[in-house]
Amino acid sequence: MRLALAATLLAAGLNPAAAQRPSTLDLTCDQARAVVLRQGAAVLGTGGQTYDRFVRDRNFCEPTEIGRRAFVPARDTGACFIGYTCYEPSRNDRFGDF
C-alpha cells in the first residue's frame, strides 16, 4: 500500500522527501481524501511547514478523544473535507457547536 502511495505521489511530481509527508496542496481534494480513507490515518502537510494528522473516523483516535471535521486546502479547492482530526474534549465543550 505504501509503495502504491509513493508511486502515485512521485507520478504527481512530488520529490521523495515530500512523499513521506505529502501536502494537500499538491493533491486534488479526491486524492487527499483517498489517502486518509485508504490508510485510516495519515499525516499530511497543509501548506508551508504546517501539517496535521487526519483520520477516517473516531476508531483511529485515542479512547478519550473525539473526531472533529477537518477541511484543508487542496490543489483544486480551498476547503476540502478530508476526514477528521482527533480532539480531546474539555468539560466546557458543547458538542452541538461543531
ChimeraX attribute file (.defattr): number of C-alpha atoms within 10 A of each C-alpha:
attribute: neighborCount
match mode: 1-to-1
recipient: residues
	/A:1	8
	/A:2	10
	/A:3	8
	/A:4	9
	/A:5	16
	/A:6	18
	/A:7	15
	/A:8	14
	/A:9	21
	/A:10	14
	/A:11	10
	/A:12	11
	/A:13	12
	/A:14	17
	/A:15	13
	/A:16	13
	/A:17	8
	/A:18	16
	/A:19	18
	/A:20	15
	/A:21	15
	/A:22	24
	/A:23	24
	/A:24	23
	/A:25	20
	/A:26	21
	/A:27	19
	/A:28	16
	/A:29	22
	/A:30	14
	/A:31	17
	/A:32	25
	/A:33	20
	/A:34	15
	/A:35	21
	/A:36	21
	/A:37	17
	/A:38	12
	/A:39	14
	/A:40	16
	/A:41	20
	/A:42	18
	/A:43	16
	/A:44	23
	/A:45	21
	/A:46	19
	/A:47	14
	/A:48	8
	/A:49	7
	/A:50	9
	/A:51	15
	/A:52	15
	/A:53	15
	/A:54	28
	/A:55	27
	/A:56	22
	/A:57	19
	/A:58	18
	/A:59	14
	/A:60	17
	/A:61	19
	/A:62	12
	/A:63	9
	/A:64	9
	/A:65	15
	/A:66	18
	/A:67	21
	/A:68	17
	/A:69	14
	/A:70	17
	/A:71	17
	/A:72	20
	/A:73	22
	/A:74	24
	/A:75	16
	/A:76	14
	/A:77	11
	/A:78	12
	/A:79	12
	/A:80	19
	/A:81	16
	/A:82	25
	/A:83	24
	/A:84	22
	/A:85	22
	/A:86	22
	/A:87	14
	/A:88	13
	/A:89	13
	/A:90	7
	/A:91	5
	/A:92	6
	/A:93	10
	/A:94	9
	/A:95	8
	/A:96	5
	/A:97	5
	/A:98	7
